[in-house]
């Protein structure tokens, strides 16, 4: 799998016993080293844990956020 800076990702699995990250946590790719298979992430919870993909850690691209309003909708006016 290929990752680029700014990609939104979702944690699938990490074997790091010292992290509070859980499967489903989201983050933004800071850097990806395809040679070493290291994925550096700014997690939404404030963690900066890197994933070692060659050591069993796993992440996938996150689905786009769900919209609450259609793109063409206008917001209701408030007084």
Secondary structure by P-SEA (a helix, b strand, c coil): ccccccbbbbbcccccccccccccbbbbbccccccccbbbbbcccccccccccccbbbbcccccccccccccccccccc
